[in-house]
Amino acid sequence: MHKKLARMLSERLKKRYRMAWRLYEKRNRPTPADRGAPPRPAQVEAPVTERLGEDGVQHDGAGAPRFVLYRIIGNDLEPRHARGQSRANLRFILENEPSLDGCEKRFIVNRIVNSQEHAAIIELLESYGQTYIDIPFVLSTYAATPWDFEGLPSAGFTRSEDFQALSEAERGRVMMRLYRFRNLYVMNNNGARNVALDEGREIADWVLPWDGNCFVTASAWADIRRDITAHADRRYHVVPMARITDNQQLLDDGFAPAAAEEPQIAFRHDAGERFDERHPYGRRPKVELLWRLGVPGRWDRWKIEPWDLECPPYAAEAGQFGTAGWIARLESGQSHLEVGASRGLVDRGVARVEAVTGLLDRLDAQWIASHQTGRAPLFYAEEALGARARLGTDTLLFEQANAALERGPYSVVDKTTLAPSGDPHDYWHPAPYYWPSPILPRWLPFLPRDGVRVPGTVLYAAESDQYDRTRLQRLFDDVTTCALAWARGGDLHYAEHAATLVRVWFITPETRMNPHLNYAQVRQGHNGNRGSKSGIIEMKDLYFLLDAVRLLERAEMFDAEERAALRSWLVTYLAWLRESPQGKAERCSVNNHGTYYDLQVAAIASFLENHALVSTTLRDSRERILEQFDPSGAQPEELKRTTTAHYCCFNLQGWVYLALLAERHGQDIWHFRDAEGRGLERAFEWLLAFEGETWPWRQIDAFDAQRFQPLRAAHDYAYRGAKGGHYPGAIRLFHPHDGIRPWWFLGQEGQSAAGSKQDETSL
């Protein structure tokens, strides 16, 4: 009791310390102002060139410099902008902006992702005879763009307590760092500005690479041109901006708003600085250049957060700028985000993050949808399901299928004890490694014995009938075996039996399981006798059961009402996985539990065709790889256990299925790695180096060395083009505890193994 109280006090002290540290760190984050005052500008001299006059600019016959103004037209970003706002503002410019003396207008159509909107913008520009550059968006290029995990403070940061302790705005900025490379491709903010600079320097004295929603009135242009011409010795001019909530105001000749917003920049053709293309839209891409040039403003007080790119030093041309006129920023369609200096800035930031990440998530979902496999299995190879003989495989398959016909159906209401809720429809299983103390009272929490199972929690043991774990595993294995037997042989008896098993467990009101795991792996006397996060792993094999259901649907075993009922169960269970305290905690697990959590979520999302959730889960999985494996490929969390060989194989086996799922959705996890080499390939190399060797870490149970065979086959499939050759004894079934799906050799990664002729005696 005293130890428990001490642990509680220790946790509270740690929490207070962490809160105090977060507050201190937040208050003491650096700002650009910490660099001190910018250096005094050096004397600017015009480069020696035949096309420049003595004042450093090229003159036409009237002695006036030539300007080129680029407007960069980007994607609509809802909810930061109204839908169709980019095209609406472009039309307003084309219809209402006056001609600008000495200035040519050009446009850049910047990676518009909506093909219809892209075509409409091009048509609009051409109807007005405008010159433009079209930078295309290519979905496959976007899909191959990586995530910026190395920009996060630590591996797994987005699932950490520190992340949850941040404000909504801060969490959004962390996610913007994570999306950085993908943001850079789609928004291409500074990339398009530099395209304008490169072309404009060849055709004019002054280049204005401005945002697509900038509007120049006649009086504003007169001021800009006058100020730049008067100070042509300066290579840069900043043009303050005024936010407009009603575009019609700009048609009033006398309209002159206060311009105090982040300015646009004009470049003399020989200016040495460019926009830094590492900085994404929504995270100071233009301000970063203002910092380098030493342009003063409120941005000098903005904090450089741990997930930001570094603050740049002053450029060699710092201080060589002037201020010229003003410019209007056309309405965004969201006027409530344009007013209020401080609150508006925060609200715009939150809306911008939501808009950018939302757009990128939709593109990820679009890519996955384009690789939708229909109702084809994800984990069993289509070519292995045809009715053709294969020595060894069918003998074992039909033997097991015939045995399954004699079992079941299974239901949670069949157990001989009840969950603490008293509801027989609730799944119920005690924590397998927590034992009652032989000394302490029974109402106290049980004590852990890692790797040693409590009676009744051993799969298939007679006393396991009092709980639900064994019958759940029978459900997974028998449904899958019978569905594959139907696919291989065409006998409907197998499919009918498998469909009955599915109906009884998931659909029939009298026997169905409630769609949650509130009482899985209960530690009696702990947490109100509710289940632990670890209990979620007991549903880990749902991924291959859903493949079997796909086959049963192909066999037309379910009517429309039954299909809808099964999907409703999965929708509810998926919501529980993502929203319950157990599910949220399991998602944060740093070991194999996190791997199999992702596998469950991704497999259900794929079955339900929730493409966005498939994408975000696979993104989380990549971050999880960096958390679970060290640069050598070892698994530090699994090496803490008492059965280390088992858990290292078990965890990597889960990654095989996540990688296969990703592959079937057009994504590649097999070859994902960070700068230090953390990734699945190195993890395979590390673990498979012990194949046939003495395992050097703790392993208190007997270990089946043949468990390396499926991993070797997966390695050869992913990294050697499935040319791994023959694996003796590969056609066999492993214990479900091993994490190797039944009939694994009928999957893509097992084809080289299953394709070899084998003697029946090897089974």
N, C-alpha and C positions, 0 to 999 in steps of 0.2 A: 504493500500500500504506500509506504514511504517512497519507494522507488518511482511509483507511478506519479505521485505528487511532485517529486523532484523533476521528472521528465516534463510535466506540464509547466512548471515554473521556468524550466530551461527554455522550452519552446516560446513562452511568452517573452522572456528576455531577448531571445534571438530575434523575435518579430519586432520588438521595440527598437533594437539596435539597427535592424535592416531599415526600418522606417526612418530613423534618425539619419542614417547614412544616405538614403535616397534624397531626403530633404537637403542635406548638406551638399551632395553632389549636384543637385538641380540648381541650387543657388549659386554655386561656384563654377558653373560651366563657362568656358571662355566665350568671348565675343570678338568680332573683328576690331572693335575699338582697342582691344588689348595690344594690338600691334603698334600702337602709338600713332602719331601724326604721319601722314604720307610725306615722302621726300619732296623737296621743292623741285618743280619741273625743270628739266634742263632746257636750254635754249633750243627751240625747234627750228631746224633749218630744212627748207624744201630740198628733196633729192634732186640731183642734177639729171634732168631729162628734157628732151627737146619739146615735149608736149606741155610743159608747165611754164607758167609765167613767174615773175620774181616773187609773187606772194604765195607761191606754192600750189596754185590751182590752175587748171587749164581754162583758158578763156575762149569764148566764141567771138564773133565779130563785134558784138556789143560789149565785150569785156565782162560777161557774166559767167560764173561757173555752171557746170552742168551737173544735175542731180538725177539719180534714179531711185525711185521709191518702190520697194517690194512689199506687198502684203502677203503674209503667209497664212493660207487658209487651212485650218486643221479640222479635226473631228468635233462634232457636237459632243459635249460631255454633260450628260444628265446625271445628277440634278444641279450641277454647277451652272449649266446653261439650259435654256429651253430647247426642246427638240426642233431641229431645223434652223437654229439660230445662226450658224455660220453662213448658210446660203442666204438667209434673210438679210443679214448685215452686208454681205457682198452685193446683193441686189440694191440695197439702200445706197451703198457707195457708188455703184455704177450709174444709178439713176440721178443722184443728187450731188455728188462731189464735184466741185468746179475743176476746170483744168488748172494746172499749177505751172506758172511761168518757169521755164528753164528746167522742168522736171519731167522725166518720162516715168510712166506708171507701168509696173509689171506685177505679176502675181505668181505665187508658188502654191500649187495644189499638193498638200503635204500628207501623203499616206492616208487618204480617206478610206476607212475600212468598209463602209456601206457602199456597195457597188452602185446602187440606184442613186444615192446621194452624190457619189463621185461623178456619175454620168450627168446628173442635173447641173452640177457646178461647172463642169467642162462646157456643157451646152450654153450656160449662161454667159461664161466668159467669151466664148466664140461668137455668140450673138451680138456682143458689144465690141467685137474686134480687138480683144485684149491679148497681149503677149503674156504667155505663162510657161512655167516649167511644171511638169507633172511628175512628182515623185511617187511611184506606185507602192501600194501595199500588197505584200505576198504572204498569204496565210502560212504556207509551209516554212517560210523564212522566220516568221514570227514564232511558230511552234518550236523551232530549233533554238530559240534564244534562251539562254540560261537564266536562273534566278540568282540574286546576289546574296547568297547565304553568308558569304564571308564578310559582308557589311554589318551583320548583326553582332551584338556584344558577345554572344556565346552561342554554341550549338544548342538547338532546342529552345532558344530564347522566347519564341512566340508562344510556347506552352508553359513558360515559367511563371512563378509567383511575381517576379520582378516586372514582367510584362503586364500582368493583370493589375499591378499596383499603379501603372501609369494612367494618366488621364486619357480620355477618349481621343483628344487631338494628338497626344504623344503616341498612342498605339497606332493611330493612322499613319504617322510619320515613320514609325518603324516598318509598317507594311509597305510604305512607299519605297523605303530602302530595299526591302526584299524584292519588290517588283521592278527595281531600277532598270535593269538591262532591257526588260520587256517594254517598259515605259519609253526608254530611249528609242527603241525601234518604232513603236507605233506613233508616239507623239512627235518624235524627231524634231524637237523644238529647236535646240541649238544646231542640229545638223542642217536643217532647212535655212536657218539664218546664215550659216557659213556658205551654203550653196549660193545664196543671194550675194554675199560678200565677194565670193570668187568670181562670179559673172559680172557683178556691178563694177568692180575695180577696173575691168577691161574696157568699160564703155562710158564711165562718168568720173567726175572729179570727187563727188560725194555720193556715198551709198547709204541708203536708209532701209535696213532690213527689219521691217516692223511687223507687229502682229496683225493678223487679218482683220481684226475689228477696230483698227485705227482709222479715224476719219479726219480729214484736214479741211477746214474751212478756208475761204479766200483770205480772210484777215489773219488767221493763224499761220497760213503759208507765207504771207508777207512778212510776218514777224520772224519766222524760222529762217527764211532766206536772208533777210536783212542781218540777223545776228550772226549767222554762219559766215556770210560774206565779210562782215566787219571784223571777224576774228578768224580769218582763214588760216592763220599761222598755227592754230590749234588742231591737232589731228582728230579730236573727238568733240562732239557736242551732245549734251543730254537735253532731251526735249520732255519737259514735265507733262504729265497726262492728267486729264480730268475724266472721272467716271460719269457717264451719262445714263440716266434712267428713262429718258424719253428722247428717242432719236429726232423727233420733229423739232426739238429745240434748236438743233443745229442749222435749221433752215432760216432762222432769224439772223439777219445780217449783223445785228448788234450783240449777239449772244457771245459772252466771254466769261466762262466759268472759272472758278479758282482751280488751278491745276497743281495738285500737291501729291499725286500718286507716283508710284514707281515709274521712272521715265523710260522712253525709248532712246536709242542711241544712233547718232549719225557718225559715219566713219569717213575720214578723208581717204582717198584711194591708196595712199601709202602708209596708212595706219598699220602698226605691227601686230596689234592684238586681234584675237579671234574669240569666238564664244567657245567655252570649254564643253565639248560634247560628252563629257562624263556626267554632267549635271542634268538630271531629268526634269521634265515639266513638273511643276508643282513643288519643286524644292530648290528655288532660287537660281534658276539657270541664267537669268540675265543679271540678277543681283551679284552673282559671283564675279562678273566682269566689272560691275560698279565697284566692288571691293578692290579688285586689282588696280583700277584706275584711280582709286582714292576719291571717288565721288561721295561727298558726305550725305547722310540721310539717316532716317530712323533704322534702316537696315544695319547700321554699324552697331546697334545695341542688340541685335538678334543673337540668341544663344546658338553656339555650335554644339549640337547634341551628340551623344556617343555614337549614334547611327548615321550621322551626317558625314559627308566627305569633308576633308580637312579645309580649314580656312586658307585661302591662297595668300602668298606674300604680295606686296606691292609690285606692280609691273615696272619695267624700265621706263615706260611712258606715263607712269602715274603723275597726275596733276596736269597733264596736257589736254585739258578739256575746257569747254565753255558751256554756257547754257543758252538755249535758243528757243524762243517762242513757247508754244504749247500745242498739245494735240488732244483730240477727243477719243475716248474709248466708248464704242457703241454699246448699247444696252445688251445685257446678257439674257434677258427674258426672266431674270430672277432679281427683281429690284430690291427685295428685302436683304439680299446679300451685298448690295452696293452701298448701303448707308451705314453710318456709324463707324468711326475710325478704328477703335480698338475691337469692339465686338464684331464688327463687320469683317475685320481681318481674320479673326479666329473662325467665324462661321464660314467664310469663303474657303479657308484652309480645310476645314472638315468636309465641306461639300466637294471640294476639289479632290480630296483623297477618295471619297466615296465614288466620285465620278470616274476617276482614272482606274482605280482597282476594279470597279464594276464593269467598265468597258473591257479591261484585260481579261477578267473572269469570263465574260461572254464570248470573247474570242477563243479562250481555252476550251470552253464548252462547244463552240462551233467546230473546232478542230477534232475534238473527241467524237462529236456527232458524225463528222465526215468519215470516221473510221468505225462507226457502229457496225457491229457484226450481226445485226438482226437478232435472231434467237439462236444463233450458233453458240455452242459451248465455248467457254473461255479457256478451260484448263485441259480439256480432252480434245485431241486432234481430230478434225473432221475426217481425215483420210483413214483414221484408225477405227471408225465407227461403222464402216460398210460391212455387209454380210459376206466376208471372205475369210477363208480358213487361215489360221496362223498357229503353227505348232506350239503347244504349250499354253498360249494365252486363253484360247476358248475352253480348253479342258478345265482349267482352273476357274475361269469366269462362270461357266454354266454349273459347275459343281457348287460354287458359292451361292449362285443365284437360286439354285434348287433348295439349298439349305435355308435361304432367306424366305422362300415361299412358305416354309413351315413355321415361321416366327411372326409375331405381331398380330394385329397392329398395336402400336405403342401409344400410351397417353400419360400425361402427367397425373391424371386422376387415379392411376393404377398403383401409385406408391403406397406403402403401408404406414407411413407417418406423414404428418402435415408440416408445411412451412409455418414459421411463427405467426403468420397472418391468419392461419386457420382456413385459408381458401385452397381447396384441392387443385385448382387450376393454376396456382402459382408454382413455378419451378422451384425446387428445394434441394439444396445440397450443402452439407457443412464444409468448412475450410479443411482441406485434406491434410495439412501439415500442422494443425493446432490441436494439441492434446490436453485433456483435463489434467490438472495438477493432482498428484497423489496425496498432497498435503493440504493445499489451500481449499477453502469452501468452493462448492460447485458454481456459485453465482459470480465468482471472480473470472476475469478473462482467462481463456485457455493459453497454454504456453506453446511457442513454436518449436518444431523439430524438423528442420529443413530436409526434404528428401525422404522422410519416413511418413507413410500415409496412415491415417486413422482408419480403423476397421469400418467397412461400409463405403469407403471412398475409392476402393480398388476396382477398376473396371471389370465387369463380368463376374465378380465375386458374388456368392449367393446372398450375402447380407446387403449388397448394394441395392437390392430391390426396395429397400425402405426409402430410398432417395430417387432422384430422376436422372442422374448422370449417365448410368449405364443404358437406360432405354433411349436417352437422347442420342448416344453414340450408335446404338443399333439402328435408330432411324436414319442417321446420316449414311451409314455404311450400306444398309439393306436397300434403301431407295436408290442409291447410286449404283450398286451392283445390279439390281434388277433393271434399271433404266439402260445401263450399258449392255446387258444381256439382250434386251429387246432390240437395241440398235445394231448389235452384232448378228443376231439370229432372226429377228423379225417375229418372234413369238409374243403375242399380245398378253399372254398370261403374266409375263414378267412386268410389263408396263402397267397392267391393271392392278397388280399387287402393290407396286410402288406408288401408284396414285392413291390407293386406299390408305397407305401409311401417311402420305402427305395430308390427306383430308382429315384423318383422325387427329393428327397433331396440331394442325394449323387452322382448320376450317370448321369442322363440326362443332356446334355450340356446346354440346354436352361433354366433349372430350378435349377441346382445344386448350392449348397453353395460353395463359395471359401473356401478352407481348412485352415482357420485361424480365429482368434477372435480379429483382430486388432481394431475392433470398438465395442467391448463388454464393457459395463459400462463406457461409455465416460463421463467425467466431462467437460462440455463445458467451453472453455476458459483455459483449462489446457492441457499441453503436446501436443500442436498442434491438439487438438480435437481427439486424438487417445485414444483407450481404455486403461483401467487400468489392472493391474495384476489380480485384483479381478474379472474381467469379465470372467476369465477362469472357474470359478465355475459354470457358466451357462450351461456348457457342462458336468456337473458332472455325469448325469445319462446315459452317453454313455455306462457305464459298463454293465447295464442290457439290453440296446438295442442290444449290441453285443451278448448277450445270445440269444435274439430273432432271430438275424440273423443266428446264428448257427442252430436254429430249422428250419428256412426257407430254409437253405441250405440242411438240412435233407429232407425237402419236395421237393427238387429239383426245387426251385422257380427261381434260377438264372442260366444263362448259364455261360460258362467259361469266356467269355469276360466281363460280368457284375461282376463276382467275382473278376476278375483282376482289374476292374475299381474301385470297392469299396476298395480293398486293397491299390490301388494307392492313393486314397483319404486319407485313414488312415495313410499311410506312410508319406505323405506330412504334414498332420496335426500333427502327432507325432513329426516330425522334427521341426515344428513351436513351439510346446509345449516346446521342450528341448532347442531350440536355439534362440528364439526371446527374446527381452528384457522383454516382459510381462511374458513369460514362465519362464525365469530364475529368475525373481523377485518372481513369485508365488511359485516356488519351495522353496524359502527361507522363506515363510510365516510360522509364528510360531503357528498359530491357525488352525481352521477348514479348511481354504483355502489350507494349506499344505497337510492336510489329503486327501482332495478330488483331489488335484493335483496328489498325488501318486496313488490314485485309478484310475484316468483316464489313466495315463501313463502305469501302470501295466496291466490294462484291455486291452488296445490297443496292448501292447507288447505281451500279451498272445494270443490274437486273431491272430496276425501276426506270432506267434511262434518264437518271438525274445526272446529266453530263457535267454540270458545274461542280457538283459535289465530288464526282470522280476526279476531276482535275485538282480541286483544292486538297483532296486527300492525298493524291500522289505528290503534290507539292510538299505537304507535310512529311510524307515518307522520305523525300530526299533530305530534308532537314534532319530527320530521324537517323538516317545513315551516318551523318556527321557526328551525331550524338552517341551512337552505339559502337562504332568501330574506331580504333586508333589508327595512326598512319601505317602501322605494320599489317593491319587487317585483323588484329585480335579483337576480342569482345570483352572488355574489362568487366562489364556488369555480369555477364554469364560466368566469368571466371571467379566470381565471388561465391558461387554456389557450391553445394557439396557434391553435385553430380555435373561437373563442368563439361565433360564430353557430350553428355546428353543435351545440355542446354545450348552449347555452341552449335551443335548440329540442328537442334530444334529451331533455334532462332533463324539460322541461315536458310533453313527449309522454308520458313515463312516468307523470307525475302524472295525465294524462287517464285512463289506464287504471286507476290506483289509485282515482281518484274514481268511475269507472264501476263498478268492482268493489264499492266501498263502498256506492254507491247501490243496487245490486242486493241488498245485504244490510241495507237499512234504515238506513244511516248516511250522513251528509252531510259530505264532505270539501271539496266545492266551496266552501262558505261559511264554513269554519273560518277563524278569524283571531284574533290576539292583540290586546292593548290598543293596540299601535302600528300595527295594520293588516296585519301580516304574514299572508299567506294566498295561496291560489291566484288569487283574483279580481284582486288587485293585481299578481300575477306575470304574469297574462295581459295586463293593461293595459300593464304596462311593456314586455313583449316585443313585443306587437302594435303598439305605437306606432312600431316600426321597419319595419312592413310597407310595402313600396314605397319605403322611404327608404334612404339610404346607411348601412351598418353601421359604427359608429364605432370598434369594437375590432378586435383582431388576428384575421385569418382567412386562414391561409396557403393553404388549398385553395379551389377553386371551391365556391360555396354555391348550392344550388337554392332560389331565393326562393319557389317554390310550396309549400315546406314550411310556410309560414305558413297555408296554406289549411285543413289539418286542425285546426290550433290555433284558427283563427278560427271554424271550425264548432263546435268543442268549447266555445269561449267563448260563442257565441250560444246553443248548446243549454243551457248551465248558467245563463247570466245574462240571456238574453233570450227564454227560452221557445222555443228552436229556431226563431226567426223571423228568422234571419240572411239568408235569401234565397239567391241563386244565386252559386256560386263558379266562375268560368270554369275549365274543364279539371279539375274536381274528380275526375271518374271516371278515375283513373289509378293506376298502381302506383308506389310509391317504392322506392328501394334499401333493403334490410334494415338497412343501416348507419344509416339515418336514424331508425330507431325507430318508424316508422309502420306499424302492422299492415297486412297485405295486405287489400284490400277494406274499408278503413276506412269507406267511405261506405255500407256495409251495416250500420253500427252506429247506435246511438241518436243519437250526436253528429253523424253524417253524413247524417241523413235529409233535412234541408233542402237539402243540397247535391245528394244523389242524386236527389231528387224532381223536379229541373228537367229539362225536355226539352233534350237536347244533340245537336248534330250529330256524326255518326260521326267526322268529321275532327278533333274535339277530343280524341280518345282518344290 
